[in-house]
Amino acid sequence: MVDIKPKRGEIWIINLDPTIGKEIKKTRPCLIMQSDLMNERLRTTMVAPITSTIKENWPFAVTLEKGDGGLKHKSMALFNQIKTTDITRFTKKLGKVSNEKMKQAESALLLSFQIKWN
């Protein structure tokens, strides 16, 4: 087995199946949100699934342009669908998003969990 060590801010293709109900499905890109400290020690990581279905003014998402983190299409990282996944579900690393996109991701994550940060 290949030693997979995802890093915060990277985008990986991850197999999210099987799912139940309204959980996001399929093998798709996901943005790694978990800290590198945890990623070094655990075989699971927290991710925000990415979709190419764009919802305008969706507060729980961050728009990613074509090329951001190696994406082939304009997409959205969905923070209302945060998941913890085992690294055996990871198939391919696409790239890494900018620090500015990660700041937007952090804001969307805080909003999703209704965390106020001063």
N, C-alpha and C positions, 0 to 999 in steps of 0.2 A: 504494500500500500504506500502511496506517495504521501510524504509528510506535508500536509496542507496547513499553512499558518496565515490565516487572513489578517489583514491590518485594517484598523478603523479608517473609513473613507474610501476603501476599495469597493469596486463593483465586481461581483462574482455571479456566474450562472449557477443557480441552485434548483434542484428538483424539490418542489414543495408538496408533491403528492405522496401519500394520500391525504385528502382533506375531508372536512365535514361541513355541511351547510354553506354558509357565506364566506368561509375562509378562502383566501386567494389561492388559486390553483396553478398548476402547470410547472414546467421547468422554465424559469425566467430569471432576468437579472435582479439582483438584490444589493442594496447598499449596506455595508457593514457598519453598525453603529456602536457595537461593544468596544470597550477600551482594549488597547493592545496588551495591557497587563493581564486582563482576563483571557484574551485570545491566546496568550502564551501558555497559560496554565490549564485551560479547559478544552474539551473536544466539542463544545457547543459554542455558538455565538448568536447574538441578537442582531437581526437584520430588518431593514425596511424593504419590502418587496417593491418592484418597479413595474409599471404598466405603461404601454404606449397609448392607452385610452386617456385623453386629456380632459379634465374637468376644470373649467375656468373658475377662478376664485374659490378653490377648495382649500380651506385653511389648514387642513391636516396633511398637506402634501407639498412637495418641493418640485418645481418644474426643472427638468434636466434637458438641455439642448442636445441635438444630434452631435455626437463626438465627445460629450462630457463623459469622462470615465470609460471611454471606449464604446458608448452606446451607438447603435446604428440608426435610431429614430429618436425624435423628440419624445420625452417620456415624463412620468411623474413617479417619485418615490412616495409611497403611501405610509404615513405614520399612524393611520387608524388600523393598519394590518401588521403591526410589529410582530415578529415571530422569533422564537429561539429554535435554531436548527443545528443538527449534528453535522460536523464537517464532512461526514461520508456522503452527504447530499450535494456537496460542492463539485461542479464539473469543470469550470474554466474561469480563470481570472480575466476580466476585460480591461481594467485600468483603475484609476483613482480620480475622484472628483477634487475640485479646487477647495481651498480653505474657506472661501466665500460661500460655496455651496454647502459645506459642512456647518457653517454658522447658521444658514437658513434651515438645515436639517435639524439642528439642535433646537431652534425656536419652534419648529413644527412638532418636535417630540415633546417639548415642555407643554405646548398647547394641548396635545393629545392626552396627556396625563394630568392636565390642569394643575401644573406646577408653576408657581410664581417664583421668578428668579430676579433678585435685585442686584 
